[in-house]
Amino acid sequence: MLYADFNATSPLCRNVKEYLLQRLEGPFGNPNSIHSLGQTTRRALEQCRQTCADILGAEPRQVIFNSGASEGISTVFNHVHETFKSGKILMSPIEHSASVRACNNLKEHGFQIDMMEVNHEGVVQLPKNKKAKDYTLAVLMAANNETGVIQPFEEFSHWCKADGGNALYLCDTTQIFAKVPFNFNKQNLDFAVLSGHKIGALTGSGILLCKEPEKLKPLIWGGGQENGLRGGTQNYLGIECLTIAVQCLEVKRDKFNKVGQYKDQFEKELKAKIPGCVIIGDNADRVSNTCLVSLPGIHGQALQIELESNDIFVTTSSACSDNDPSTSKVLKAMGIDDRVGRGVVRISLCEYAEKKDFDILLSALTKAHEKLAKVASF
């Protein structure tokens, strides 16, 4: 089996699995209880907060543990709604559906939405005729989950504060950890999000990084957990495993760089074997593990099914829209027509991927093209 859908979710990393198997023996205790077991759990949780803060370039008070990036994004939009009641939001047209739907919700409550432009390679263009001081919130992801294209998120943080501007900046950083250098405070972000299951930790664990947590309006009320910013008993087993995964990020970076070299060679060979194939965003900077490839005229779902028959698992864009046969909103925003857009599959591999994995993909895609091209899907 070749699992090539790591952008959707990754298996537990080895260190996390080993830790979890030992940790399941106990001890267990609600970290908010005052008895000794609870306080032992609480000390471990706070050590996790310190460790994650150190690695992610934040202060411990800026680390809010939650269930993942979607909750973090929802928390930020809820904060904007509760704090400002009305205003203008600037966002890119290639954001994850969690941001898009939260933004649409605020539009229904009277907020005005402005969209940035994106070029044909999938790179969002920084606003030229707009001023940050006119916006309450600005939203731009660090790397797109479908194309893998890295966005100018650091430059955008400067734009948000330039010329007297003070737009709150939400950066969806879900896809960049271990692939792109990250430091929350040095990169001057107001909000950033992390999902544990994207980096080899448990599903249902994550982090919202918040520059000024004392001002944050909580989305979930409870008994005062996370300094009153995220109610509900903390997922302390998930948090501990998440911290183990965060500690592995630096080691993974060198491995991902090697994967990027294999990917570049794979794409070159694929275009030679299938002259009509299109690599989306191939002239832009992309994260090292991601390749969105289209075989025009062959439906992406047909290609996905054919690859799965050979025990190779990919997706057609993102896991959130895998069952939608139309061209994704991301590719439409890039100006990519349906002939290309409906023929895509996304390949995303882990840091341990080897050249032989790309050789398997190359052979399978070539054979699938030979078979499926005989009867065009559309």
N, C-alpha and C positions, 0 to 999 in steps of 0.2 A: 504494500500500500504506500502511496505517496500523497500525503496530506499537504496541500498547497493553498490553504485558506487561513493563514495565520493572522491576517488583518481582521478576520471575523472573530476568532478566538484562538488562543493557544493552549496546548496541554500544559499541565503543571510542570514547571521546570524542576530539574532533578533535586536541587537543594530544598525547594518548597515541599516536594513530596516526602523527602526524608525527614524534614522537620515535622510535618503534619502527622506522619505515622507515629512518631515519638510523642508528639503533643496530645494525641488522642487518649493517651494514658492518664491525662490530667496534669495538674489540678484544674478544677473548674470553679469559677466564682464570678458573680456579677461584679464588674469593676466599679460599680457605684455603691456596693455594699460596704459597710464600715467594719465588718469582721475581717479577720486576718486573711482568709482566702480571697475575699473581694479586693482587699488592699494589695495583695500580691499580684493579682491580675491587673489592677490599676497601675501599679508601678511598671509592669511590663508594657502596658499600653502606652504610657507616657514616654517610656524609653523608645518605643516604636516611633512615636511622634517626633522625638528628637533626632533619631536616625534618619527618618524620611526627610525631615527639614534640612539636615546637613547635606544630604545627597542632592536634593532638588533645589538647593539655593534659596531656602526660605527660613523664616523663623518658626519655632515650634508653634507659636500662637496662630500662625497663618495656615497651619495644616489642619483641615477638618476632614475627619474620616467619614465616609458615607458608603453608598452601595455601588458607586461608579460614575462614569462621565455623564450619563443622561440625567442622573439626579443632580449632579453638580451644575449642569447647564440650566436645568429647571429652577434650581435655587437662585441662580444669578438673575434670571428673568423675573422670578417672583420678587426678588429684592428690588429690582428696578421699578416694577409695578407698584409695590407697596411704598417705596420711598418717594417716587416722583409723580405718580398718578397719571402723568401724561408727558409727552416729549417726542423726540425723534430718535430713531435707531438706524444706524448704518451697518449694513452687513453684506457679505459676499453671496453670490448666487450658488456657490458650491458647498455650502455648509451641510453638515450632517442633519438628518431629519429631526433630531432632538432639538437643534437650534431653530430650524425652519418652523417647526410646529409651535414651539414656544413663542417665536416671533409673531406668527400668525395670531396666536392667542392675544398678544398685547395689541395687535392691530385692531382686533375686535373691541378692545377696551379704550380705543381712541389714540393710540400711539401711531405716529407716522413712520413709514418704513421707506428708506432709500437704499437702492442696490448699487454696489460697485460693479465695475466691468471686469471681465476676465478675457484674456487673449486665447488664441487658438491652441496654445500649448497648455492651457489650464492654469496660467499664472494670473492671479488677481492684480489688477492695476490700482496703484495708490491714487486716491482722489486728487484731482488737480483743481477743480472748481468748487470744492466744498471745504468748509472750515470745521475743525473739530469742536469748536466752541458752540456750534449749532446742534450738537448731538448729545444725548444723554448716555447712550450705549453704542459701542462699536464692536462688531463681531467679525473675526477673521481666524480661521483655523490655521494651524502651523503646517500641516501636511494633509492633503486630501486622501481620504480613505479608499477611494476608487482608483484614482490615477497614480497616487503616490507622489504627486507634484508638491514640492516644498514651496510654501508661500512666503512672501516678504514680511513675516510676522514681526520681526524685530524692527524693521523700518516703520511698520505700521504703528508700533507702540510709540515711536517718536512723533509720528503725525498726530496721534491722539492727544498729545500734550503740547504741541507746537502752537505758537501765536495765541497764547492765552487759553488754549483749549484744555478741557478737563474731562473729556469723554471717558467713561469707564470702558476699559478694554477687556472683553472676554475672548480668550484665545483657547480654542479647542485643540489641546495638545495630545490628544489620545494616541495618535499614530506615530509620534516622533521619538518616544523614549528608547534609548539605546541606539538610535539611528542618527539623531541630530543633537548636537550639544544643547543642553538645557540648563538654565539657571534662572529661577523665577524672579528674583529681585534684580539681578543684573540686567535681565532682558526687559525689566520695567513693565511687567504685566499686572493688571488689576485682578484678574481671575484666570486660573488654568485648571484643567481637569485631567484625571488619570483613572483608567479602569484596570483593576487588577488582572482580569482575565486576558487582557491584551499582552501582558508581560510575564505570563506563566504563573500567576497567582490564582486564587479561587474566584469564581464568579460571585457577584454580589459584594465585592469589596472595591473600594476606590478612595480617591482623595479629591477634595476641592481645595485649591490654594487660593487664598484671599488676602490681598494686600492690607486691607483695613478691616479685619474681622469684627472689631468692636462696633462697626456701623452696619453689619450684615443683618438683614431680616431673614429669619429662618423659614424654610419651607415646611419642615416637620417639627411640630411642637411635641414636647415630651416632658421628661423629668429633669431637664436642665443639663443633659449630657452634651459633650463637646462644647463646654462653656456656654450652653444655652443655644448653640447655633445649629444643632442637628439632634432632634429628640429621638428617643428609642435606645434601648440597651445596645451598646456598641457590639459589633460583630468582632469580638476580640480574637477569636481564632483566625478569622479572615484577615484582620489587621496585622496579626503577627506574621501570617504567611505572606501578606502583601509586602511587609517590610523585608522579608528574606528576598523576595523577587526584586525589590528596589535596590537592594545591596548588590545584586548581580548585574545591574545595568551597565556599569563601567566595563566589566569583563566582556559583556556581549558586544560592545561597540566595535572592538577590533574584529570580532568574528563577522559582524554585519558588513564591515568594509570589504572583507574577502568575498562574501556573498555577492556584493555589488559587482565585483569583477567578473564573477561567473555569469551574473545576469546580463551584463553588457555583451559578453561573448555569445551568450545564448540568443539575444535579440538580433545580433549581427548575423548569426547562422540561420535564424528563423526567416529573416527577410530575404536571405539568399535562396533558401529552399522554397519559400512561398512568396514570390515577388509581389503579390497583391496585398499581403498582410500589412496592417497598420499598427504601429506601437504608439499608443496615445501618450502625448507629452514627451516624446523621445528627445526633443531638443531642449527640454527644461531640466532643472535639477530635481531629482526624485529620490525618495528614500530607497535604500539599497535593496530591499527585499521584494519590491512590488513592480509588476509588469501587467499593464492592461493592454491586451492585444485583441485586435479585431481581424476576423477573416470575412471581409465584405461578401454579402450574399448568402452566408451561412449563419443561421440564427445562433446566438450565443447559447441558448438553452439546449439546442441540438448538440452543439459542441461539448457543452458541459456533460450531457448524458452520455455521449460517446466516450469521453475521457473517464467518466465514472465506471463504465463497463470494463475499463482497463485498470480499475482500482486507483484512479487518480482523481483527487477531489479539489475542484476549483469552484469559483462562484462567477456569476455573470456581471456583477458590479459591486454591490455591498450586500451583506447578509440581510440588511433591513429591507431591501427591495429585490431580492433574488427571484421572487415569483412574479415580478412585473416584466412582461415581454417587451415593453416599449423602451425607447432610448431614455437613459436616465436624465434627470434634471441637470446633473453636473455636465454631461456631454452636450446637452442642448445649449447650456450657457456658454460652452466653448465654441459653439457654432458647428458642431459635428453633425452631419446629416444622418438620417436613419439607416442608410445602407451600411455605414460604418458603425453607428451607435448600437444598432440591434445585433451586431455580430461580435460583441466583445465578451471576453472572459478575463477575470482577474486572477492572476497568479501571485500569491504572496507566501514566501517561504520563511523558515526560521533561521536563526543565526548559525545553526549546525548544518545547513544545506551545503551539499558538496557538488562538484562538477557533474558527477554521475546523475544527480537528481535533475539537473538541467538537461542532460543528455536524454534522460527518460522522457521528459516533457517535450523536447524537440522531436524525438521519434514519434511520440504519440500524437502530437499536433499535426505532423506531416502526414501520417497515415489517416488521421481523422479528416483532414482536408481532402485528401485523395478520394475518400469514400463519400463524404457529404457534398462535395462540389459537383458530383454527378447529377444531383437533384437539388438545385438551389432552394433554400428555405423561403426566400422572399425576393 
